[in-house]
């Protein structure tokens, strides 16, 4: 995820593919800034995410703690089998963590409203307004000065990709919601899934180990714990490659990795999620 605190540098981007086994990586793409992954099965869903956030607008004299940090990127409902992974802008305003805001948005939901359309409507109605509060001024600034670097960055990072996972009446539901100037929602059925990674990792994830949706989403894996392990391995592999390619200050993703299992019992970290 990308935080905007001040002014100064460009920001890394990512590619997200929403894929079924027969779809090539390049056919359905959008931009984000992290690794998030969701894999549905008939009765459960696994979500995974890295933890690194980067400050897109630091000052030259900012200490390392102001340039990068760790942030949980999966909002888990306290009582319902519902969780949402977020890629994109890390803060929606001063002291307004995006994932914590999403957690508060979904908290009032009850089982009668646990369906994709209702969740999408709840999220987009609020988050479109929050994003427009960043995107609108940036667009107006660029109309006056197309070379305004800070406005360019704000417009580039003020977007969200949300992976929505839930279980209702014993059946899993999974899909994505993309938000920028407009919105697009899409449901994805097993054995497909959704994954985002920084564009710096394109070549790595195109190699034989993860080439194609079946390998990426572990199409042959039906056991929840084993699928959770697979999702963790995919994300950890990308983190290791990013660390090999880039010095710490320029990395795009980082650990620890959070993996959440959503089934009829609820939504919970497996085996557990470490503190932020």
Helices and strands as residue ranges (DSSP letters): E 2-3, E 14-19, G 25-27, E 29-32, E 36-40, E 45-49, E 52-55, H 64-67, E 68-70, E 74-76, E 82-88, H 98-107, G 111-113, H 116-144, H 149-157, E 160-168, E 171-179, E 183-187, E 193-198, G 199-201, H 202-205, H 213-216, H 224-245, G 248-250, E 258-263, E 266-269
